[in-house]
Amino acid sequence: MDISFNDLKFIQQIGQTLNMEERIKLKLAILKIQEHYTFDEVLFWGRVEGVEKDYYIAMGIQYKGQYEFPLKKFYWSSNNYHFAELPKYNEEYAQRADNLREPFTGQHEHIVFKTEEEINFEDSLEIPAQLPAKHFSELERLSYVVQQVEFHCASIPVGSYRLTPTHELIRKAFKGVKAELKNYQHFRAPTRKDKQDLIARDEALYREDFLDSLVDDTPYQQWSLQADSTQRNITIRNLIWPGYVTYNNDYTFGYAYFGDGIKNSDFEFLL
């Protein structure tokens, strides 16, 4: 579902691509993930640019045995093309990470935020109820950015998936959609109550629009839809997370992120 290497022509529209060396080495690295894990799909997700090195991201998806929405896991590699699972990030630093404007260095062990308070337990009479947060590394920042882009941007055409009677998500034969924003929905478990109720009442089994629609996102202007003269080759870009793009034509669809990992937090003030 995410970008295949044959679909890079869509990514070229935002001035990004992968060279031949990157394609070959990434294919081999992703095959290794498939050999070691039992995902239904392992897909290339995108590239986060760094000053010294870039980060490559892959996503494993498990549909079978997952109730209502598939399991997603993310893997990262630097320029050595050896993927490892992205760690959980410390949520205490999430707000600060969201406001960062500095570029990624490309050094995953680089400390972004240091613990403000150090405790010497030898000099302390008792252990405090709440320990200070640990240092926040660039790898944790990378994990945070990937999760934010995936949650807020990852989107698919309406009709590309359906919900089975056992509440598993499966792909359908895709035949394209019209170039309208209402024909796209988030690729995540629904957060809107009306969509959740559809699933709870089993009415989602008979509908294609059972996930959160991009039309309901605020601000609405964060999405930029573009189509060629045939109205069949379509791309949708997100202006809050520049570098994200959803794409499709009459036979394929997917999404990817090629950017610097910096959120455009000023977007609402520019409207």
BELQUI-V879747 format. One record per residue. N is the residue number from 1. RES is the residue in three letters. SS is DSSP state (helix for helix, strand for strand, loop for the rest). PHI is phi in whole degrees, 0 to 359 (999 if undefined). D_FIRST is the distance of its C-alpha to the first C-alpha in whole Angstrom. Layout:
# BELQUI-V879747
N/RES/SS/PHI/D_FIRST, N/RES/SS/PHI/D_FIRST
This chain:
# BELQUI-V879747
1/MET/loop/999/0, 2/ASP/loop/289/4, 3/ILE/loop/299/7, 4/SER/loop/263/8, 5/PHE/helix/291/12, 6/ASN/helix/282/12, 7/ASP/helix/259/11, 8/LEU/helix/295/13, 9/LYS/helix/299/16, 10/PHE/helix/288/14, 11/ILE/helix/288/15, 12/GLN/helix/298/18, 13/GLN/helix/292/19, 14/ILE/helix/255/19, 15/GLY/loop/77/21, 16/GLN/loop/231/19, 17/THR/loop/192/18, 18/LEU/loop/241/18, 19/ASN/loop/281/21, 20/MET/helix/297/22, 21/GLU/helix/298/23, 22/GLU/helix/298/20, 23/ARG/helix/298/17, 24/ILE/helix/296/19, 25/LYS/helix/291/20, 26/LEU/helix/290/17, 27/LYS/helix/300/16, 28/LEU/helix/294/19, 29/ALA/helix/294/18, 30/ILE/helix/291/15, 31/LEU/helix/299/16, 32/LYS/helix/294/19, 33/ILE/helix/297/17, 34/GLN/helix/297/16, 35/GLU/helix/288/19, 36/HIS/helix/262/20, 37/TYR/loop/231/18, 38/THR/loop/253/17, 39/PHE/loop/288/13, 40/ASP/loop/287/11, 41/GLU/strand/216/9, 42/VAL/strand/234/10, 43/LEU/strand/229/8, 44/PHE/strand/284/10, 45/TRP/strand/262/10, 46/GLY/strand/161/13, 47/ARG/strand/223/17, 48/VAL/strand/253/20, 49/GLU/loop/282/23, 50/GLY/strand/236/26, 51/VAL/loop/294/30, 52/GLU/loop/264/30, 53/LYS/loop/218/27, 54/ASP/loop/262/23, 55/TYR/strand/248/21, 56/TYR/strand/254/17, 57/ILE/strand/239/15, 58/ALA/strand/240/12, 59/MET/strand/231/10, 60/GLY/strand/261/11, 61/ILE/strand/237/10, 62/GLN/strand/242/12, 63/TYR/loop/269/12, 64/LYS/loop/293/16, 65/GLY/loop/78/19, 66/GLN/loop/254/17, 67/TYR/loop/281/19, 68/GLU/loop/76/17, 69/PHE/loop/207/14, 70/PRO/loop/290/13, 71/LEU/strand/278/14, 72/LYS/strand/241/13, 73/LYS/strand/227/14, 74/PHE/strand/244/15, 75/TYR/strand/231/16, 76/TRP/strand/232/18, 77/SER/strand/212/21, 78/SER/loop/264/23, 79/ASN/loop/287/24, 80/ASN/loop/272/25, 81/TYR/loop/62/22, 82/HIS/loop/250/22, 83/PHE/loop/279/20, 84/ALA/strand/223/21, 85/GLU/strand/292/20, 86/LEU/loop/293/20, 87/PRO/loop/283/23, 88/LYS/loop/288/24, 89/TYR/loop/263/26, 90/ASN/loop/284/29, 91/GLU/helix/293/29, 92/GLU/helix/295/33, 93/TYR/helix/259/31, 94/ALA/helix/302/28, 95/GLN/helix/296/30, 96/ARG/helix/294/32, 97/ALA/helix/295/29, 98/ASP/helix/294/27, 99/ASN/loop/263/30, 100/LEU/loop/294/30, 101/ARG/loop/242/31, 102/GLU/loop/285/31, 103/PRO/loop/290/29, 104/PHE/strand/294/27, 105/THR/loop/278/30, 106/GLY/loop/96/27, 107/GLN/loop/257/30, 108/HIS/loop/294/28, 109/GLU/loop/272/31, 110/HIS/loop/301/33, 111/ILE/strand/274/34, 112/VAL/strand/276/33, 113/PHE/strand/234/35, 114/LYS/loop/265/38, 115/THR/loop/300/40, 116/GLU/loop/286/42, 117/GLU/loop/232/45, 118/GLU/loop/258/46, 119/ILE/loop/244/48, 120/ASN/loop/262/50, 121/PHE/loop/292/50, 122/GLU/loop/291/54, 123/ASP/loop/267/55, 124/SER/loop/264/54, 125/LEU/loop/283/56, 126/GLU/loop/211/53, 127/ILE/loop/281/49, 128/PRO/loop/296/48, 129/ALA/loop/297/46, 130/GLN/loop/232/43, 131/LEU/loop/280/42, 132/PRO/loop/293/41, 133/ALA/loop/295/37, 134/LYS/loop/287/36, 135/HIS/loop/303/35, 136/PHE/strand/253/32, 137/SER/strand/270/30, 138/GLU/helix/295/28, 139/LEU/helix/295/25, 140/GLU/helix/293/26, 141/ARG/helix/298/25, 142/LEU/helix/299/22, 143/SER/helix/299/21, 144/TYR/helix/298/22, 145/VAL/helix/297/20, 146/VAL/helix/300/17, 147/GLN/helix/295/17, 148/GLN/helix/292/19, 149/VAL/helix/297/16, 150/GLU/helix/297/13, 151/PHE/helix/290/16, 152/HIS/helix/275/17, 153/CYS/helix/242/14, 154/ALA/loop/308/11, 155/SER/strand/215/10, 156/ILE/strand/221/9, 157/PRO/strand/291/11, 158/VAL/loop/298/13, 159/GLY/loop/96/13, 160/SER/loop/275/9, 161/TYR/strand/226/10, 162/ARG/strand/219/14, 163/LEU/strand/261/16, 164/THR/loop/274/18, 165/PRO/loop/301/22, 166/THR/loop/269/21, 167/HIS/loop/65/19, 168/GLU/loop/259/16, 169/LEU/strand/272/13, 170/ILE/strand/225/11, 171/ARG/strand/282/9, 172/LYS/loop/251/11, 173/ALA/loop/294/12, 174/PHE/loop/265/11, 175/LYS/loop/235/14, 176/GLY/loop/89/14, 177/VAL/loop/219/16, 178/LYS/loop/287/19, 179/ALA/loop/283/19, 180/GLU/loop/224/20, 181/LEU/helix/299/19, 182/LYS/helix/295/19, 183/ASN/helix/269/17, 184/TYR/strand/228/14, 185/GLN/strand/220/14, 186/HIS/strand/291/13, 187/PHE/loop/266/10, 188/ARG/loop/202/13, 189/ALA/loop/298/16, 190/PRO/loop/298/18, 191/THR/loop/253/21, 192/ARG/loop/282/23, 193/LYS/helix/297/26, 194/ASP/helix/296/26, 195/LYS/helix/286/22, 196/GLN/helix/298/23, 197/ASP/helix/292/26, 198/LEU/helix/303/24, 199/ILE/helix/291/22, 200/ALA/helix/298/26, 201/ARG/loop/272/27, 202/ASP/loop/66/25, 203/GLU/helix/285/24, 204/ALA/helix/293/21, 205/LEU/helix/296/21, 206/TYR/helix/247/22, 207/ARG/loop/232/20, 208/GLU/loop/264/17, 209/ASP/loop/259/17, 210/PHE/loop/266/18, 211/LEU/loop/252/16, 212/ASP/loop/298/18, 213/SER/strand/278/18, 214/LEU/helix/295/18, 215/VAL/helix/298/21, 216/ASP/helix/275/23, 217/ASP/loop/287/22, 218/THR/loop/237/25, 219/PRO/loop/287/26, 220/TYR/helix/299/25, 221/GLN/helix/286/25, 222/GLN/helix/290/23, 223/TRP/strand/258/20, 224/SER/strand/238/21, 225/LEU/strand/262/19, 226/GLN/strand/224/20, 227/ALA/strand/223/20, 228/ASP/loop/280/22, 229/SER/loop/295/25, 230/THR/loop/277/23, 231/GLN/loop/64/21, 232/ARG/loop/247/18, 233/ASN/loop/267/16, 234/ILE/strand/238/15, 235/THR/strand/230/15, 236/ILE/strand/232/15, 237/ARG/strand/251/17, 238/ASN/strand/255/18, 239/LEU/loop/269/22, 240/ILE/loop/275/23, 241/TRP/loop/244/20, 242/PRO/loop/301/21, 243/GLY/loop/111/18, 244/TYR/strand/272/15, 245/VAL/strand/212/13, 246/THR/strand/260/11, 247/TYR/strand/218/10, 248/ASN/strand/193/10, 249/ASN/loop/222/13, 250/ASP/loop/281/14, 251/TYR/loop/224/12, 252/THR/loop/216/8, 253/PHE/strand/206/6, 254/GLY/strand/175/5, 255/TYR/strand/207/8, 256/ALA/strand/200/10, 257/TYR/strand/233/14, 258/PHE/strand/231/16, 259/GLY/strand/201/20, 260/ASP/loop/267/23, 261/GLY/loop/78/22, 262/ILE/loop/252/25, 263/LYS/loop/282/24, 264/ASN/loop/273/26, 265/SER/loop/290/28, 266/ASP/loop/272/31, 267/PHE/helix/302/29, 268/GLU/helix/297/30, 269/PHE/helix/282/34, 270/LEU/helix/268/33, 271/LEU/loop/287/32
